Amino acid sequence: MMISMIELLCVVVLLSQPLTPAATMMVGGYTETTLEPEKQASLIGLIEPAVNKELGDEPNMFMVVEVIQAWSQVVAGVNYKLKVKMGETDCPKSAAGSVGDYNVKSGGRTRICEVVVYERPWQNFSQVTSVQCS
């Protein structure tokens, strides 16, 4: 089977084009993103209680001290995946109150967690769907 000159020319042109981020992005996959401060605060408000529930054996509450990396994925809504550094607070889990009312414990432990939050903003719906901490 012989390749025509036009087909060969098309292949050469296609192969000579540089790959752009859009060309290398996986369709439907996560894309690294930068969160606006309001969005980040909103997500942290959902993440902290979910992580503290996941870390049930820890005696003190943990709070987000750093958002290390964030990704988003458009689905029937938006999945936000955040890699966060959690710091142990001076608040025992048995105490009442919000984790935001306490401080990170000096010399306290830290945990790195990946958390997925699913949102449908047009329905004002947000839910933590996955928490994994190391």
N, C-alpha and C positions, 0 to 999 in steps of 0.2 A: 504494500500500500504506500503510495507516494503522497507526500505532503505538498500542497500547493504553495507557491511563493507567498500568497496572501496569508495563508494560515501560519506559515513560518514567521512572517513579519509580525503578525498579531502576537504570537508567543514571545518573540524577542521584545516587543514593546511592553507587554505585561510583566515580563521578568525583570525588565530594567527599571521599573517603578519602585521607589522606596516604600518600605512598609511604614504606614502611619499608625499611631496608637489605635485609631478606629479600625484599621485593617487587622490589627493583632488582638483586638478585644474579643473575648468570647461572648457571643450573643446570648443574652439572658443571664450572664454571670455577674458577679460583684465587680464594681468599679470603685477604686479608691476615691474618697471624697473629703472635702473640707467642710466641716459643719459650721453653720452660723451659730453665734453664741447662744441665741434663744433656743435653737433646736438642740444644741448640745446639753443645755441645762434641762430641757424637757426630757431628753433621753436618760440623763443621769438620774433624774427623779424616778424613773421607772426601773433603772438598772440596780440602784443601791438596795432596795428591798428584796429584789429577786436574788441578788448575790448573797445577801445576808441569810436568806432562806436556804440557799444552796450550801452555805458554809455553816450549817446547823450545829456542828460540833465545836465551833469557835465560841469562847465565852464572851467576847466583846464584839460590838458592831464594827463593820468596815465601811469606809467611804471611798469614793473615787478621788484619787489624788492626781491622776493624769490620764488623759485620753491619748493612748500611744498611737493608734491608727483607727481610721474609720472607713467603711465601705458602704455602698448602697447598691441595691438590686431592685429594679422595677419588676414587680409581679402584678397580681391583682391588688395593687397597693404598692408599698415600698418596704423592703427589708433593710434595716440598718444593722450592720455588724460592727461592733466596736471592740477593740482590744484595749482594755483599761488596766491601770495599776491601782489596786485597792490597798488602802492603808488602814491598819487597826486603829480604832479610836479609843478614847478613855471612857466610852459608854458601855456598860455591861448590857447584854441582850435582855436581861431581866428588868432593866429600867424602862420606864415609859418615856416617850418623846421621839422626836425625829432625829435621824442620824446627823442631820445638818446642824443640830443644836450642840454638837460636841466637836472636840478637836482631835486631830490625828495624834496618837500616843507617841511621845518621844521614845525612840528605840523600839517601837512596835513592829509587828510583822507586816509584811506586804504579800499580796497575791496578785498574779496576773490572770485576768479572766477575759474570755471572749464571750460576748453576749449578743444575741440577735433579738431585735425588736421589730415586730411587724406593725405597720401602720396603714390605715385607710383614712387619710386626712379628711376627705369629703364626708365621712361618717363620724368624725371625731373619735376614732377607734385606735387604740394602741395596746399592744400586748407583748410581753417578753416571751419568746418561744424557745429559747435555748440559752443555757448558762454552762460554761465549762471553765473551771479554775484550776490552776496548777500551783 
